[in-house]
Structure formats: structure tokens, C-alpha cells
Amino acid sequence: MEWLFVHMPIAGVDIFWPGLIILGLGVGIIGGFFGMGGAWMVTPGLNILGFPMAFAIGTDIAHMAGKSLVSTMRHGKFGNVDYKLGAIMIVGTVAGFEVGAQMVMWLERMGNVEVVVRWLYVVLLTFIAWMVFSDVSKAKKKAREAAAKGETLTDEHGLQWHKTLQKIKIPPMVYLKVAGIHCSIWLPIGVSFFTGWLAGILGIGGGLIRMPALIYLLGCPTHVAVGTDLFEVMISGVYGAGTYTFKGRTELVAAIIMLVGASIGAQIGAVATKYIKGTGIKVAFGCAVVGCLISVLMKLAVKYLPAFKFYLDWGATFLVLGLVAALSIYIFMKMLDGARKELAMKKARS
């Protein structure tokens, strides 16, 4: 079975190369659909495949930048990108990312980076899963109550945190036309600094937290949050790739292998958002977060259950790869079904 493994010269490890292909193509589809680089799956996925955590972070960020460029261009054609909002958030994203990256280097010197990053993933994924499913539940309840009254619901969000935050009127104020938001400029800058900081620590473009943050803290419509977040992922990805490459923590061979499949998958995922409603995106996103959380917990359990190391390691690997494959197939089939219905409607009108 040696032919299934390829040696990574910089990281100095042998990696199961079919896993890299599955991660690249699948996360390309998922990232283009959810509006993120997909690193919340790829970083733990690379770590599970055998990369040391610091190399998993750097390698994922390098492949993420190019893929996000493709997705942003596709979403821009659909009018889903608020470039003004994205430009404002660049300031906080870059500053926060550098702070997070420096913390990773410090943790690596202390020898605690593996444990700290994994447990941070557990806490973050648990919170996001609760937030998404809570929002979907409340939104559906609001929709049922509105339907009973014969009304049409215009707000797709169940959680209303953004309404409270938008009341903060610290000048200067800014109007974001595409997102339909009028708020203090410090709100998007503050959100981007926090998400950038976590991105630097976890090795993600920030999409895992920025997409929900754009929806729940700023009040962006789901589709605009997806497109704008990809624009931010692209920016932070380019900066992050340079930072981690300079620090010698980027495995370019693996990044290139994943990028080939990711560039194709990203276009499929971006087109799929045209045919799936905001609630559908949130539910699929929540399921993905839960699956990723379970895989990280299995990897952490190895320390406490060494006798089951073989089963836990391979179980976590197959869970991550299976989750990526299942979500990719679901999104691809939904895209084909939506395109088929759209063509049928066009023929009926003509």
C-alpha cells in the first residue's frame, strides 16, 4: 500500500494522497457553497491525515487563497458580494490574523499547540452548531406564526443580535448598499479583528466564524454573507499564506494537489447557492459543523484511550472524508435539480 502515500519534503511526513484529493475537491464545493475556505474541515483533516498541526494550518491557508478567488468571482456575478463591506473588514482581518499567527508560534515553542488548537476547535464548533440550529428553529417558528396570521415573513433570521449591535452609533457611520445595512464602521472592523484572530490561531480563512458573524452580528442576508465572506477569505488567505510560508510551515506539494480539485469544486458550490434557500444553507452548514466536531473529539480521545488509537485515528479520518464527500454530493445534486427546474420554467414561458 506504499503507492497510496506521498512524502512531503518540508513537513517530513508521508501522507495518504487520495485523502488530499478528496479534501481539495470536496472542500472546494463546500467552501463555494457556504462562503468560506473550508479550512474548518481541512486543518483538522490534514492533521488527522498526518501533518503536524502547525504545518496543517500553513498548508491549508496556502491552498485556500487561490480557491477563494475563483469562488468570489463566481458569487460576484450573482451580486452576492458587498465589496465595500469586505474592504472595510480587511483592516481588522489582517491585524487579527497576525496576532493569532504569532500566538501559534508561541504555543509551538511551548509544545502545547496540538492540544490547545484542538480544544479551541471543540469549543468553537459546539457554540456555532448551537447558534445555527437555534437560529433555524426560531426562524421556522416565526414563519409558522406569520403564516397563521396570513403575513409574509421578510426577516430570514431567528436570532436578532444584529438589531441590538446596529443601535451602536459610534461615528463614522457607513451605509452598505448590497447588504442593506447602516451601522457604525467600528462594528464590521471589530467583528473582522476577532474573526481574523481566531483565523490565525486555527488556520482558517475566518469563514467558519465570519459567515455566521456577518449573519448574526451584522445582519447580512445569507447569500450576501456567503459571497462577502469569500472575498474576505481570499484576502486573509493571501496574507496568511505569505506569513506561514515565511515561517517555514507551508507544505506546497500538498497545497497544489488540493488546489487543483478545489478550483473546480469552488465553482460548483458557488452556483449551487443560486438554487438553495438561506435556511437550507444554514442546516447543511450546521450538520457539517457537528460532523467536524465529532472527528476532533475522536482525535482528542486517543490521548485518554491509547488502546483504541488505531480505531479512533482511522474513524476520525473516514468521518472527515465521508462528511466532505456526502456534503459535496448533496450540494452537487441540489445544483443539478435546481438547474433542471430553471430550464423547465424557461421552456414553459417560451
C-alpha positions in Angstrom: 0.0 0.0 0.0 3.0 2.3 -0.2 1.9 3.7 -3.5 -1.1 5.4 -1.7 1.3 7.6 0.3 3.4 10.5 -0.9 6.4 12.0 1.0 6.1 15.7 2.0 9.6 17.1 1.9 9.1 20.2 4.1 6.9 18.6 6.8 8.9 15.4 6.6 5.9 13.1 6.7 4.2 10.5 4.4 0.6 11.4 3.5 -2.3 9.4 2.1 -2.6 11.3 -1.2 -6.2 10.2 -2.1 -7.2 12.0 1.1 -5.7 15.2 -0.2 -7.7 14.9 -3.5 -11.0 14.2 -1.7 -10.4 17.2 0.7 -9.5 19.5 -2.2 -12.4 18.7 -4.5 -15.0 18.3 -1.7 -14.0 21.3 0.3 -13.9 23.4 -2.9 -17.6 22.6 -3.4 -18.5 23.1 0.3 -16.4 26.3 0.5 -18.0 27.8 -2.5 -21.5 26.9 -1.2 -21.1 28.1 2.4 -18.9 31.1 1.6 -15.7 30.0 3.4 -12.4 28.5 2.6 -13.4 25.2 4.2 -10.4 25.2 6.5 -12.5 24.4 9.5 -12.6 20.9 7.9 -9.2 20.9 6.1 -7.0 21.9 9.0 -8.2 19.1 11.3 -8.4 16.9 8.2 -4.7 17.4 7.3 -3.8 16.9 11.0 -5.7 13.7 11.0 -4.0 12.6 7.8 -0.6 13.0 9.5 0.5 16.7 9.2 1.8 18.3 12.4 -0.7 21.0 13.4 1.4 24.0 12.5 2.0 22.5 9.0 -1.7 21.7 8.7 -2.5 25.3 9.4 0.0 26.8 7.0 -0.7 24.3 4.1 -4.4 24.8 4.3 -4.2 28.6 4.2 -1.9 28.4 1.1 -4.4 26.3 -0.9 -7.3 28.4 0.4 -6.3 31.7 -1.2 -6.5 30.5 -4.8 -9.7 28.6 -4.4 -11.5 31.5 -2.7 -10.6 33.8 -5.7 -12.5 31.5 -8.0 -15.5 31.4 -5.7 -15.5 35.2 -5.2 -15.6 35.8 -8.9 -18.5 33.5 -9.4 -20.5 35.0 -6.5 -19.7 38.5 -7.8 -21.6 37.6 -11.0 -24.7 36.8 -8.9 -24.5 40.1 -7.0 -23.8 38.3 -3.7 -20.6 40.3 -2.7 -20.6 43.5 -0.8 -17.1 44.7 -1.8 -17.4 47.9 0.4 -18.1 45.8 3.5 -15.2 43.4 2.6 -12.8 46.3 2.1 -13.7 47.8 5.5 -13.1 44.4 7.2 -9.7 43.9 5.7 -8.1 46.2 8.3 -9.4 44.1 11.3 -8.8 40.8 9.5 -5.1 41.4 8.8 -4.4 42.8 12.2 -6.2 40.0 14.0 -4.7 37.3 11.8 -1.1 38.4 12.6 -1.9 38.3 16.3 -3.3 34.8 16.0 -0.3 33.5 13.9 2.2 34.8 16.5 0.2 33.0 19.2 0.5 29.7 17.3 4.3 30.2 17.0 4.5 30.8 20.8 2.3 27.7 21.5 4.5 25.6 19.2 7.6 26.7 21.2 5.8 25.7 24.4 4.9 22.4 22.9 1.1 22.9 23.5 -0.1 23.8 20.0 -1.8 20.4 19.2 -3.9 20.3 22.4 -4.8 24.0 22.6 -5.9 24.3 19.0 -8.0 21.1 19.1 -9.8 22.1 22.3 -10.4 25.6 20.9 -11.9 23.9 17.8 -14.2 21.9 20.1 -15.5 24.9 22.0 -15.9 27.0 18.8 -17.7 24.2 16.8 -20.0 23.5 19.7 -21.0 27.1 20.0 -21.5 27.6 16.3 -23.6 24.4 16.0 -25.9 25.6 18.8 -26.2 29.0 17.3 -27.1 27.8 13.8 -29.7 25.3 14.8 -31.2 27.7 17.4 -31.5 30.3 14.7 -33.1 27.9 12.2 -35.6 26.7 14.9 -36.6 30.2 15.9 -36.8 31.3 12.2 -39.2 28.4 11.4 -41.3 29.2 14.4 -41.6 32.9 13.3 -42.5 31.7 9.8 -45.3 29.5 11.1 -46.7 32.3 13.3 -46.6 34.7 10.4 -48.3 32.2 8.0 -51.1 31.6 10.6 -51.7 35.4 10.5 -51.6 35.5 6.7 -48.5 37.6 6.8 -45.2 37.2 4.8 -42.0 37.0 6.8 -39.3 39.3 5.5 -36.5 38.6 8.0 -34.9 35.2 7.5 -33.1 35.3 10.9 -34.4 33.8 14.1 -31.6 35.3 16.2 -31.8 39.1 16.3 -28.4 40.0 17.8 -27.6 42.3 14.8 -30.5 44.6 15.7 -29.0 45.4 19.1 -25.5 45.9 17.7 -26.7 48.1 14.9 -28.0 50.5 17.5 -24.4 51.4 18.4 -23.9 54.8 16.7 -20.2 55.5 17.2 -19.1 57.6 14.2 -18.3 57.4 11.4 -21.4 55.7 10.2 -21.5 53.7 6.9 -24.2 52.5 4.6 -23.6 49.1 2.9 -25.9 49.0 -0.1 -25.6 45.4 -1.2 -26.0 44.1 2.4 -28.7 46.7 3.2 -27.0 47.7 6.4 -26.5 51.1 8.1 -24.1 50.9 11.1 -21.0 52.2 12.8 -17.9 51.4 10.8 -16.4 50.1 14.0 -18.9 47.2 14.1 -17.5 45.4 10.9 -13.9 46.3 11.9 -14.4 44.8 15.4 -16.0 41.6 14.0 -13.2 41.2 11.4 -10.5 41.6 14.1 -12.0 38.9 16.3 -12.6 36.5 13.3 -9.1 37.3 12.0 -7.5 36.5 15.4 -9.3 33.1 15.5 -8.4 32.5 11.9 -4.7 33.0 12.7 -4.9 30.5 15.6 -7.0 27.8 13.9 -5.5 28.1 10.4 -8.8 29.1 8.8 -9.7 31.9 6.5 -12.1 33.1 9.1 -15.1 31.8 7.2 -16.2 29.3 9.9 -16.9 32.3 12.2 -17.1 35.2 9.8 -20.0 33.8 7.8 -22.2 33.3 10.9 -20.8 36.7 12.3 -21.9 38.5 9.1 -25.4 37.0 9.5 -26.0 37.2 13.3 -23.8 40.2 14.3 -24.1 42.5 11.2 -27.5 41.3 9.8 -26.4 40.4 6.3 -28.8 38.3 4.2 -27.4 34.7 4.0 -26.4 34.8 0.3 -24.6 38.2 0.7 -22.8 36.9 3.8 -21.7 33.9 1.7 -20.2 36.0 -1.1 -18.7 38.7 1.0 -17.1 36.2 3.3 -15.4 34.5 0.4 -14.0 37.9 -0.6 -12.6 38.2 2.9 -11.3 34.6 2.9 -9.4 35.4 -0.3 -7.7 38.5 1.3 -6.8 36.8 4.6 -5.7 33.6 2.7 -3.2 35.5 0.6 -1.8 37.3 3.6 -1.8 34.1 5.7 -0.1 32.1 3.0 2.8 34.6 3.0 3.0 34.7 6.8 3.1 30.9 7.3 5.4 30.3 4.3 7.9 32.8 5.7 7.8 30.9 9.0 8.5 27.6 7.1 5.2 26.0 8.0 3.7 25.5 4.5 3.8 22.3 2.5 3.5 23.5 -1.1 3.2 20.0 -2.6 0.0 19.2 -0.6 -1.4 22.7 -1.2 -1.0 22.3 -5.0 -2.6 18.9 -5.0 -5.6 20.2 -3.1 -5.9 23.4 -5.2 -6.4 21.6 -8.5 -9.6 19.9 -7.2 -10.7 22.8 -5.1 -10.7 25.3 -8.0 -13.2 23.0 -9.8 -15.3 22.4 -6.8 -15.5 26.0 -5.8 -17.4 26.9 -9.0 -19.9 24.1 -8.4 -20.6 25.2 -4.8 -21.0 28.9 -5.8 -23.6 28.1 -8.5 -25.5 25.8 -6.0 -26.3 28.8 -3.7 -28.5 30.1 -6.6 -30.9 27.2 -6.1 -30.9 26.6 -2.3 -32.6 28.9 0.2 -30.9 30.5 3.1 -32.4 28.1 5.6 -31.2 25.2 3.6 -27.6 26.6 3.6 -27.8 27.0 7.4 -29.0 23.5 8.1 -26.3 21.9 5.8 -23.7 24.1 7.5 -24.8 23.1 11.0 -24.6 19.4 10.1 -21.1 19.9 8.7 -20.0 21.6 11.9 -21.4 18.8 14.1 -19.6 16.1 12.0 -16.3 18.0 12.2 -16.7 18.4 16.0 -17.1 14.6 16.4 -14.0 13.9 14.4 -11.9 16.3 16.5 -13.2 14.7 19.7 -12.3 11.3 18.4 -8.7 12.5 17.8 -8.6 14.0 21.3 -9.8 10.8 22.8 -6.6 9.0 21.6 -4.7 10.6 24.5 -7.1 9.1 27.0 -7.8 5.8 25.3 -4.4 4.8 23.8 -5.6 1.2 23.4 -8.1 2.3 20.8 -5.7 4.6 18.9 -5.9 2.7 15.6 -9.7 2.7 15.6 -10.1 6.3 16.7 -7.5 7.6 14.2 -9.0 5.8 11.2 -12.5 6.5 12.4 -11.8 10.3 12.6 -10.2 10.1 9.1 -13.1 8.4 7.5 -15.6 10.6 9.2 -14.0 13.8 7.9 -13.5 12.4 4.4 -17.0 10.9 4.4 -18.5 14.1 5.6 -16.8 16.1 2.9 -17.9 13.6 0.2 -21.5 13.4 1.5 -22.0 17.2 1.6 -20.3 17.6 -1.8 -22.7 15.1 -3.4 -25.7 16.7 -1.7 -24.8 20.2 -2.9 -24.0 18.9 -6.4 -27.3 17.1 -6.7 -29.2 20.1 -5.4 -27.5 22.2 -8.0 -28.4 19.9 -10.9 -32.0 19.7 -9.7 -32.3 23.5 -9.4 -30.8 23.9 -12.9 -33.2 21.4 -14.3 -36.2 23.1 -12.8 -34.9 26.5 -14.0 -34.5 25.2 -17.6 -38.0 23.7 -17.5 -39.5 27.0 -16.4 -37.8 28.9 -19.2 -39.1 26.4 -21.7 -42.6 26.7 -20.3 -42.5 30.5 -20.6 -41.2 30.3 -24.2 
